[in-house]
């Protein structure tokens, strides 16, 4: 075939639009025109397959059946493209010719550059009807492996094609040796779990129970996958079938609970601990349990779940090969929120020293002398000191470090923060002070008394305005002295200054809403209510954007 010849635009339009009469006229004028190609090396039969023109494909094959195995630049035959596009009638026409193909290599088993046969492509593109037609023609193709060592059964399990999975399993089964070392994605059971397709998991466990013992190239069984993807129903089904799965480790010596903690899969954690509570005792090659894993990967939600569902205190204080408890890791890695979660649990012991003689508190202190400690770590340091003073009175502990006094700071960002807080606090103090002498509704010109002083809303205005002004004054005075001892200021005063500024802003919002209600509501209620709704939603919007960051200093 002359694959170098450029396709005539008239033939291109005829193929994409399915015009059989135009095709006949073109072939009559030039019998070799069907061998011409597009820049992607697609022939007329490829285009007809893509666009779903079965009559056109039939006419082409009647003229030149050799085009059935023609490949484009991606190595796709027309049947590959019909499978990708899901053009069922064209696929059936091509399958009919493929079954009668006289040569050795049938188009049904031909692969493209990705190593996919037409069934791979049909499943990969979620073309269930075409996949079933291909299986009717050749059921054995359901187990062919592509370059990624995936079979159509694996793909169908991942994509959730229940009828395709059932057809492959019911019609035939290839008892070929499964080599975990070359399987990048495991078995069909792994793929069904990965996609969260519970019905397919049920089918595979019922019809092919031997799959449950197989692993992928990293040693992960199907339960590891369910733990990673947080599919509690899959966890339940796998454990009901074989409880021992919970205790099997992958090549990194991680149990399914470690994996769940690593990915923050809280529902999977609950299911695993409900079935096998002692799995929490398992450790990896570094001697770390699931608590360590949740902290190492910054999954505070997983840590919270473990704290609620794991009872033995020794697991919360378990030390790894370096003598580090979960609290040590949280402190050393600056996982402040995780460390605070641990400190709130009465079972956690802050007195434990690791192999280097450090407690969690002294680990944080190592950053203090270098000036690298931020506001979050400073807050954590204070909490660790307080917990040690309460719980470790009889323990021998590393000496408490004192922060260097009157240390000059070259941190320009810190200077900007202080300047910003002083500016904001000064503005709030100025505005609230002015509001004191321009009371909502005005004064009685004779008695000098506020006209609305008897109303509840006015009393709320006065109190909130006073709170805003006094809070901002405290912030101003605190921050004026920040320059004298920056390190001490960061540890002891910055966090409170930040919180008082937040309080002043909230109080000013309340003042705004009550002032508008007093002055506007008597004559026009809906604008007053709109202002109150906007003011009330403002803190919620800020919290939605910043989350827990709102209560800490952005330093």
C-alpha positions in Angstrom: 0.0 0.0 0.0 1.2 3.5 -0.8 1.1 5.1 2.6 3.0 8.2 1.4 0.1 9.5 -0.7 -1.8 12.5 0.8 -5.5 12.0 1.2 -7.8 13.9 -1.2 -10.0 16.4 0.7 -13.0 15.0 -1.1 -12.3 11.5 0.3 -11.7 13.0 3.7 -15.1 14.6 3.8 -16.8 11.5 2.4 -15.2 9.3 5.1 -16.0 11.6 8.0 -19.6 12.2 6.7 -20.2 8.6 5.6 -21.0 9.4 1.9 -20.9 6.0 0.2 -21.8 7.3 -3.2 -18.9 9.8 -3.2 -16.6 6.9 -2.1 -17.7 4.7 -5.1 -17.1 7.6 -7.5 -13.7 8.3 -6.1 -12.6 4.7 -6.2 -13.9 4.3 -9.8 -11.8 7.2 -10.9 -8.7 6.1 -8.9 -8.7 2.6 -7.4 -5.6 3.3 -5.3 -7.1 6.3 -3.5 -8.1 4.2 -0.4 -4.4 3.9 0.4 -3.9 7.7 0.8 -3.5 9.0 4.3 -3.9 12.1 6.5 -0.9 13.6 8.3 -1.6 11.3 11.2 -1.5 8.4 8.7 -5.2 7.7 9.1 -6.8 6.1 6.0 -10.4 6.4 5.0 -11.3 3.2 7.0 -9.8 4.8 10.1 -11.9 7.9 9.7 -15.1 5.9 9.1 -14.4 3.9 12.2 -13.9 7.0 14.3 -17.1 8.7 13.0 -19.3 5.6 13.2 -20.1 5.1 9.5 -20.7 1.3 9.2 -21.9 1.3 5.6 -18.9 3.3 4.5 -16.6 0.9 6.3 -18.3 -2.1 4.7 -17.8 -0.5 1.2 -14.1 0.2 1.9 -13.5 -3.4 3.0 -15.4 -4.7 0.0 -12.9 -2.7 -2.2 -9.8 -3.5 -0.2 -9.9 -5.9 2.8 -6.2 -5.4 3.5 -7.0 -2.0 5.0 -8.5 -3.8 8.0 -4.9 -4.1 9.4 -3.6 -0.7 8.3 -2.0 1.3 11.2 -1.9 5.0 11.8 1.0 7.0 13.4 -0.1 5.6 16.9 -0.1 2.0 15.6 -3.9 1.9 15.8 -5.9 -0.2 13.3 -9.5 0.9 12.4 -10.7 -1.6 15.0 -8.7 0.2 17.7 -10.3 3.6 16.7 -13.8 2.1 16.7 -13.1 0.7 20.2 -11.9 4.1 21.4 -14.8 6.0 19.9 -17.4 3.4 21.0 -18.9 3.2 17.5 -20.6 -0.2 18.0 -22.0 -0.8 14.5 -18.6 -0.1 12.8 -16.9 -2.3 15.4 -19.3 -5.2 14.6 -18.6 -4.8 10.9 -14.8 -4.8 11.5 -15.1 -7.8 14.0 -17.0 -9.7 11.4 -14.2 -9.3 8.9 -11.6 -9.9 11.6 -13.1 -13.3 12.5 -12.8 -14.3 8.8 -9.3 -12.9 8.5 -7.3 -15.5 6.6 -3.8 -14.5 7.8 -2.1 -15.6 11.1 -2.3 -12.4 13.1 -5.9 -11.4 13.6 -6.9 -7.7 14.0 -8.5 -8.8 17.3 -5.1 -9.4 18.8 -3.1 -6.7 17.1 -1.6 -4.1 19.5 -0.8 -0.4 19.0 2.3 1.5 20.2 1.0 1.4 23.8 0.7 -2.4 23.6 -3.1 -2.3 23.8 -5.3 -4.5 21.7 -8.8 -3.3 20.7 -10.3 -4.7 23.9 -7.9 -2.7 26.0 -8.9 0.5 24.2 -12.6 -0.2 24.5 -12.3 -0.8 28.2 -9.9 2.1 28.8 -12.4 4.5 27.1 -15.3 3.0 29.0 -17.0 1.6 25.9 -18.8 -1.4 27.5 -20.9 -2.4 24.5 -17.9 -2.5 22.1 -15.9 -4.5 24.8 -18.7 -7.1 25.0 -18.8 -7.4 21.2 -15.0 -8.0 21.2 -15.3 -10.6 23.9 -18.1 -12.4 22.0 -15.6 -12.7 19.1 -12.6 -13.8 21.2 -13.1 -14.3 25.0 -9.4 -15.1 25.6 -8.4 -11.5 24.9 -9.7 -10.5 28.4 -6.3 -11.6 29.9 -3.9 -10.1 27.4 -1.2 -7.9 29.0 -0.2 -4.5 27.5 3.1 -2.7 28.0 2.0 -1.7 31.6 1.3 -5.3 32.4 -2.4 -4.6 32.6 -5.1 -6.9 31.2 -8.6 -5.7 30.0 -9.9 -7.4 33.1 -7.7 -5.2 35.2 -8.8 -2.1 33.4 -12.5 -3.1 33.5 -12.3 -3.6 37.2 -10.8 -0.1 37.7 -13.3 1.6 35.4 -16.3 -0.1 37.0 -17.5 -2.1 33.9 -19.4 -4.7 35.8 -20.8 -6.6 32.8 -17.4 -6.8 31.1 -15.8 -8.2 34.3 -18.6 -10.7 34.6 -18.2 -11.8 31.0 -14.4 -12.2 31.3 -14.7 -14.2 34.5 -17.6 -16.4 33.5 -16.5 -17.2 30.0 -12.9 -18.1 30.6 -10.1 -17.9 33.0 -6.4 -18.0 32.2 -4.4 -19.7 35.0 -1.2 -17.9 34.0 1.5 -17.3 36.6 1.1 -14.0 38.3 4.4 -12.3 38.8 4.2 -9.5 41.4 7.6 -8.3 40.5 6.5 -7.1 37.1 3.0 -6.0 38.0 2.9 -2.2 38.3 -0.8 -2.1 39.3 -1.5 -5.5 40.9 -4.4 -7.7 40.1 -8.0 -7.0 39.0 -8.9 -7.0 42.7 -6.4 -4.3 43.3 -7.9 -2.3 40.5 -11.5 -2.8 41.7 -10.5 -1.5 45.1 -8.6 1.4 43.6 -11.7 2.5 41.7 -14.0 1.9 44.7 -16.2 -0.5 42.7 -17.6 -2.6 45.5 -19.8 -4.8 43.3 -16.8 -5.8 41.3 -14.8 -6.5 44.5 -17.7 -8.8 45.5 -17.6 -10.6 42.1 -13.9 -11.2 42.2 -13.8 -12.4 45.8 -16.6 -14.8 45.0 -15.4 -16.1 41.7 -11.6 -15.8 42.1 -10.8 -15.9 45.8 -7.1 -16.6 45.1 -6.6 -13.0 44.0 -6.8 -11.9 47.6 -3.3 -13.3 48.4 -1.6 -11.6 45.5 0.4 -8.3 45.7 1.6 -5.6 43.3 5.3 -4.9 42.6 5.6 -3.0 45.9 4.2 -5.8 48.0 0.8 -4.2 48.5 -2.2 -6.4 48.9 -5.7 -5.2 48.1 -6.2 -4.1 51.7 -3.3 -1.7 51.3 -5.1 -0.2 48.4 -8.4 0.1 50.3 -6.6 1.7 53.2 -4.9 4.2 50.8 -8.1 5.2 49.1 -10.2 5.3 52.2 -12.8 2.8 51.1 -14.3 1.4 54.3 -16.7 -1.0 52.6 -13.8 -2.6 50.7 -11.8 -2.8 53.9 -14.8 -4.6 55.6 -15.2 -7.0 52.7 -11.6 -7.9 52.5 -11.2 -8.4 56.2 -14.4 -10.5 56.4 -12.8 -12.7 53.7 -9.4 -12.9 55.2 -8.5 -11.2 58.5 -4.8 -11.9 58.1 -4.6 -9.2 55.4 -4.5 -6.6 58.1 -1.2 -8.0 59.5 0.6 -8.4 56.1 3.3 -5.8 55.3 4.4 -4.4 51.9 8.0 -4.1 50.7 8.5 -1.0 52.9 7.4 -3.0 55.9 4.2 -1.0 56.2 0.9 -2.6 57.3 -2.4 -1.4 55.9 -2.9 0.7 59.1 0.4 2.5 58.4 -0.8 3.2 54.9 -4.2 4.5 56.1 -2.4 6.8 58.6 0.0 7.9 55.9 -2.8 9.0 53.6 -5.1 10.3 56.3 -7.8 7.7 55.6 -9.9 8.0 58.7 -12.8 5.7 57.7 -10.3 3.0 56.8 -8.6 3.4 60.1 -11.9 2.9 62.0 -12.7 -0.2 60.0 -9.2 -1.7 60.5 -9.2 -1.1 64.2 -12.8 -2.3 64.6 -11.8 -5.7 63.1 -8.3 -6.0 64.3 -7.6 -3.6 67.3 -4.2 -5.1 67.9 -2.9 -4.1 64.5 -2.1 -0.7 66.1 0.8 -2.4 67.7 2.6 -3.1 64.4 5.7 -1.1 63.6 7.6 -0.5 60.4 11.3 -1.0 59.8 12.1 2.2 61.8 10.1 1.0 64.7 7.3 3.4 64.1 3.6 2.7 64.6 0.6 4.3 63.0 0.8 7.3 65.3 4.3 8.1 64.0 3.1 7.6 60.4 0.3 10.1 60.7 2.6 12.7 62.2 5.4 12.1 59.7 3.0 12.8 56.8 1.2 15.7 58.5 -2.2 13.9 58.7 -3.7 15.5 61.8 -7.1 14.0 61.0 -5.7 10.5 61.0 -3.9 11.3 64.3 -7.2 12.5 65.8 -8.9 9.3 64.7 -6.2 7.1 66.2 -6.3 9.0 69.5 -10.1 8.3 69.7 -9.9 4.6 68.8 -6.6 3.3 70.2 -6.8 2.7 73.9 -3.4 1.5 75.2 -1.3 4.4 76.5 2.0 2.7 75.6 1.1 2.9 71.9 0.8 6.7 72.2 4.2 6.8 73.8 5.9 4.1 71.8 9.5 5.0 70.8 11.0 4.2 67.4 14.6 3.2 66.8 15.8 6.7 67.7 13.9 6.8 70.9 11.3 9.2 69.5 7.7 9.1 70.6 5.0 10.5 68.3 5.2 13.7 70.4 9.0 13.9 69.6 8.3 13.7 65.9 5.5 16.3 66.0 7.8 18.7 67.9 10.9 18.0 65.8 9.0 18.3 62.5 7.1 21.4 63.6 3.8 19.6 63.3 2.3 22.1 65.8 -1.4 21.1 65.5 -0.5 17.4 65.8 1.6 18.1 68.9 -1.2 20.1 70.5 -3.6 17.2 69.8 -1.2 14.8 71.6 -0.7 17.2 74.5 -4.5 17.4 75.0 -4.6 13.6 75.6 -3.9 12.7 79.2 -2.2 9.5 78.2 0.6 11.2 76.4 3.8 11.6 78.4 5.9 14.7 77.6 8.7 13.5 79.9 10.1 10.7 77.6 13.7 11.4 76.4 14.9 10.1 73.1 18.3 8.5 72.4 19.9 11.9 72.2 18.5 12.9 75.6 15.9 15.3 74.3 12.3 15.6 75.4 9.8 17.1 72.9 10.2 20.5 74.6 14.0 20.5 74.3 13.7 19.5 70.6 11.7 22.7 70.0 14.1 24.7 72.1 17.0 23.9 69.7 15.4 26.4 67.3 15.1 29.1 69.9 18.8 29.9 70.3 19.1 30.2 66.5 16.2 32.6 66.2 14.4 30.3 63.7 11.4 29.6 65.9 8.2 31.0 64.5 5.1 32.0 66.4 3.5 28.5 66.0 6.5 26.8 67.5 6.7 29.4 70.3 3.2 28.7 71.3 3.9 24.9 71.2 7.1 25.5 73.3 5.1 27.2 76.0 2.5 24.4 76.0 5.3 21.8 76.3 6.9 23.7 79.2 3.6 23.9 81.0 2.9 20.1 80.5 6.3 19.2 81.7 5.9 21.3 84.8 2.6 19.5 85.6 3.5 15.9 84.6 7.2 15.6 85.0 8.0 16.9 88.5 9.7 13.6 89.5 11.5 13.1 86.2 15.1 14.1 85.2 14.7 16.5 82.3 17.0 18.5 80.1 17.5 22.0 81.4 15.1 24.7 80.3 16.6 27.1 77.8 16.1 30.8 78.3 15.7 32.9 75.2 18.4 35.5 74.6 17.4 38.9 76.0 17.6 42.2 74.2 18.6 40.6 71.0 18.6 42.8 67.9 16.6 41.4 65.1 17.3 41.8 61.5 14.1 40.2 60.4 12.5 42.7 58.1 9.3 40.6 57.9 9.0 40.7 61.7 9.4 44.5 61.6 6.7 44.8 59.0 4.3 42.6 61.1 4.8 44.8 64.1 4.3 48.0 62.1 1.1 46.6 60.6 -0.3 45.6 63.9 0.4 49.0 65.4 -1.2 50.7 62.4 -4.3 48.6 62.5 -4.7 48.9 66.3 -4.2 52.7 66.1 -6.9 53.0 63.4 -9.3 50.9 65.4 -8.6 53.0 68.6 -9.2 56.2 66.6 -12.4 55.1 65.0 -13.9 53.7 68.2 -12.9 56.8 70.2 -14.6 59.0 67.6 -17.7 56.9 67.7 -18.0 57.6 71.5 -18.8 61.2 70.7 -21.0 60.6 67.7 -23.4 58.1 69.3 -25.9 56.5 66.9 -29.0 58.7 66.8 -27.3 61.7 68.4 -27.8 63.5 71.8 -30.6 65.3 73.6 -29.4 68.9 73.1 -30.7 70.0 76.5 -29.7 67.1 78.7 -26.7 65.9 76.7 -27.9 62.3 77.0 -27.9 59.8 74.1 -31.4 59.6 72.6 -31.3 55.8 72.2 -29.6 55.0 75.5 -32.6 53.0 76.8 -32.4 50.5 73.9 -30.7 47.1 74.2 -29.0 47.6 70.8 -27.5 50.8 72.1 -26.1 49.1 75.2 -24.5 46.4 73.0 -23.0 49.2 70.9 -21.4 50.9 73.9 -20.0 47.6 75.2 -18.6 46.4 71.9 -17.2 49.8 71.0 -15.4 49.9 74.4 -14.0 46.4 73.9 -12.7 47.3 70.5 -11.0 50.5 71.8 -9.5 49.0 74.9 -8.2 45.9 73.0 -6.5 48.1 70.4 -5.0 50.3 73.1 -3.4 47.2 74.8 -2.1 46.0 71.4 -0.5 49.5 70.7 1.3 49.5 74.0 2.5 45.9 73.7 3.9 46.5 70.3 5.6 49.7 71.1 7.9 47.8 73.4 8.5 45.0 70.9 11.8 46.5 69.8 13.4 46.3 73.2 13.4 42.5 73.3 12.1 40.9 70.0 12.7 37.3 71.0 10.9 37.6 74.3 8.1 39.6 72.6 7.6 36.8 70.0 7.3 34.2 72.7 5.2 36.0 75.3 3.3 38.8 73.7 2.9 38.5 69.9 0.3 35.8 70.0 -1.8 37.7 72.5 -1.4 40.9 70.5 -2.7 39.1 67.5 -5.7 37.7 69.3 -6.6 41.1 70.8 -6.4 42.6 67.3 -8.9 40.0 66.1 -11.1 40.6 69.1 -11.0 44.4 68.4 -12.0 43.8 64.8 -14.9 41.6 65.8 -16.1 44.1 68.4 -16.0 46.9 65.8 -18.2 44.7 63.5 -20.7 44.4 66.3 -20.6 48.2 66.8 -21.3 48.7 63.1 -24.3 46.3 63.1 -25.9 47.8 66.2 -25.3 51.4 65.1 -27.0 50.7 61.7 -29.9 48.8 63.5 -30.5 51.7 65.8 -30.5 54.4 63.2 -31.8 52.7 60.1 -34.2 49.9 61.3 -37.0 52.3 62.6 -37.6 53.7 59.1 -36.3 51.0 56.8 -35.8 47.5 58.1 -34.5 45.5 55.2 -31.3 47.6 54.6 -30.5 47.2 58.4 -31.1 43.4 58.2 -28.9 43.2 55.1 -26.1 45.0 56.9 -26.5 42.7 59.9 -26.4 39.6 57.6 -23.2 40.9 55.9 -21.5 41.7 59.2 -22.4 38.4 60.7 -21.1 36.4 57.7 -17.8 38.3 57.6 -16.1 36.4 60.4 -17.3 33.2 58.9 -15.8 34.1 55.5 -12.5 35.0 57.1 -12.4 31.7 59.1 -13.4 29.8 55.9 -10.4 31.3 54.1 -7.8 31.1 56.9 -9.1 28.2 59.0 -7.2 27.7 62.2 -4.5 30.0 60.9 -6.7 32.8 62.2 -5.8 32.2 65.8 -2.0 32.2 65.1 0.3 34.9 64.1 1.2 34.9 60.3 4.9 35.0 61.0 
